[in-house]
Amino acid sequence: MIPQTFNEWKKCIEEDCIINLSKDFARQRLAVYQDRNNKETQNFIALYGKRHLQNIIHWFQQI
């Protein structure tokens, strides 16, 4: 299931993946996801689409 809301996404990351959503982690991930030339970002878009990428960027900015 692809999370549709911030709360669904946060639960998925923190509880299912057991990742601490710290400000440092969010900054690191934003650096990747905001770089459209990054191979990881390109793979993310291929798997989940541009709309979900924008959601993820927005949600990481909220952290």
Buried (B, 14 or more C-beta within 10 A) or exposed (E): EEBEEEEEBBEBBEEEEEEEBEEEBBEEBBEEBEEEEEEEBEEBBEEEEEEBBEBBBEBBEEB
